[in-house]
Amino acid sequence: MPHAVNILELEGLVKTYETGHRALDNLTLRIPQASIFGFIGLNGAGKTTTIRIVAGLCGPDRGTVRLFGREMTATDSSYKAEIGFVLDEPLYFDWMSAGDYLRFVGTMEGLSAGESGKRAAELLEFFDLAPKGDDPIGTFSTGMKKKVSLAAAIIHSPRLIVLDEPLEGIDALAARTIKDTLTLMAGRGTTIFITSHVLDTVEKFCTHVAIVHQGRILLQCRTNEIRRKAKGQLENETYASLEELFVEMVSGKATKKHLSYL
Amino acid sequence: MTQRPAKEWVLFNMELRHFFSDRQNLKFIPLVCLAIVLAVWPYIGSPFVPVVLAVFSGLESQYNNLLFRSPAEYETLSLFPVSWRHIILAKNLSTLTITVILFAIVSTITEYFAPEAVSFGDHARALLYLSTILFPLLSAGNFRSVQHPRRRTGWGLEELSESVVMVAIVGILSIPYFVLIAFPVGRLACVAYSGLTCLFWFRRSIPRTEGAILTKHSALCLTP
């Protein structure tokens, strides 16, 4: 039963865009159930492409995606009822009010109209969106749009939540609320797959971490095993933080740049 | 006991709400004014010609751009556990409903200003005509929506030219009605033709559109 404990498995994903840019180069990743999985990498490393493939927004050129033990296909959309998505560019209907949108998402995800309404009202309160609950989402700030997107992702209590930079553009207080909520959900069995540039947050918040660079996975392990895993892969085996490890792993593979006047 | 509403019904309602709350549809005000001018103009033809012109040119994006009535609509809908077949069905049915509602409103307005009273026979013929072109228009619109999607729709030159194209399509798709109605059993033939076009739309156009969407899915989505 190799797939029983992994809720999401990406096997040998290859994706090349029409521009010729190879975003994913044989990427393999396994996300254990009930983990908070941090997916980190430089800009253009392949994080967003990976998330978009899982969301079904684009298909890989090669490789497979297994969700909840079954292979994802373009024609089967039923698996989406068990996933919540927050993408890098939050997706919503800009003309709808936040309250209407959350109720709409709830019913589309299979909740009854009454339950959708109840949960939408609670989420609006929880994310401090209630005073603006009747305003069109298109008029919201970036942070508020992110909150709406996150509320929509969790309204149906999904088994897996996929978040692409969910804390970007969000104030510290809201970020704390979001992290607490996600930790609580993970404690109840929900799997969280999250990309972030804030390595400090990933180190403290995530139970597992993977480093992606140029479309390949450089390291994948439990967060508390990073030190042991890093041994043998790096010249300097002592590091103080995930950020140091990340810089060391990636800098050897990226070109160092200098400004001539500094 | 809690009831889960059908997703098609939820989408259908959402589409209607979007249409009637969208400020872009204020474009119907000048279109109705134009229809009134045409209705009082001494010309030969059906009193419903101005109504057809106003309604279908105004509803162009509703028919021909069903995937992007708002910029991120396609990607947002992609995230829901519902098949494209059901989404297209809900969107098409809402478009039909909107067309009938607008047709009734605009024809009531133009009839008020028309110099001559419109007979019951004229109304019956208009309804028959409408039934013969609605499903072919939906089928053509489904095709164009996937082949020529426009991420944004508004008041620009592109929309104006697309509205002109829409009027031309309406003209072409009206030919069967004028051919069939000339026969002795023309009305019956028109009803049969409407039924066939409805069947084609349901059995062929919707599944084919779903297939085309799945084929072009990556291209239709925003690339990072």
Chai-1 contact restraints between the chains, C-beta under 6 A:
chainA,res_idxA,chainB,res_idxB,connection_type,confidence,min_distance_angstrom,max_distance_angstrom,comment,restraint_id
A,T48,B,P224,contact,1.0,0.0,6.0,A-B,restraint_1
A,L57,B,E75,contact,1.0,0.0,6.0,A-B,restraint_2
A,L57,B,S78,contact,1.0,0.0,6.0,A-B,restraint_3
A,L57,B,C221,contact,1.0,0.0,6.0,A-B,restraint_4
A,C58,B,S218,contact,1.0,0.0,6.0,A-B,restraint_5
A,C58,B,C221,contact,1.0,0.0,6.0,A-B,restraint_6
A,G59,B,S218,contact,1.0,0.0,6.0,A-B,restraint_7
A,A74,B,L214,contact,1.0,0.0,6.0,A-B,restraint_8
A,S77,B,P81,contact,1.0,0.0,6.0,A-B,restraint_9
A,S77,B,S83,contact,1.0,0.0,6.0,A-B,restraint_10
A,S78,B,P81,contact,1.0,0.0,6.0,A-B,restraint_11
A,K80,B,P81,contact,1.0,0.0,6.0,A-B,restraint_12
A,A81,B,P81,contact,1.0,0.0,6.0,A-B,restraint_13
A,F85,B,L79,contact,1.0,0.0,6.0,A-B,restraint_14
A,L91,B,A72,contact,1.0,0.0,6.0,A-B,restraint_15
A,L91,B,E75,contact,1.0,0.0,6.0,A-B,restraint_16
A,L91,B,T76,contact,1.0,0.0,6.0,A-B,restraint_17
A,F93,B,S70,contact,1.0,0.0,6.0,A-B,restraint_18
A,D94,B,S70,contact,1.0,0.0,6.0,A-B,restraint_19
A,W95,B,S70,contact,1.0,0.0,6.0,A-B,restraint_20
A,F104,B,M14,contact,1.0,0.0,6.0,A-B,restraint_21
A,T107,B,P5,contact,1.0,0.0,6.0,A-B,restraint_22
A,T107,B,V10,contact,1.0,0.0,6.0,A-B,restraint_23
A,M108,B,K7,contact,1.0,0.0,6.0,A-B,restraint_24
A,M108,B,F80,contact,1.0,0.0,6.0,A-B,restraint_25
A,S112,B,T2,contact,1.0,0.0,6.0,A-B,restraint_26
A,S112,B,Q3,contact,1.0,0.0,6.0,A-B,restraint_27
A,S112,B,R4,contact,1.0,0.0,6.0,A-B,restraint_28
A,A113,B,P5,contact,1.0,0.0,6.0,A-B,restraint_29
A,G114,B,T2,contact,1.0,0.0,6.0,A-B,restraint_30
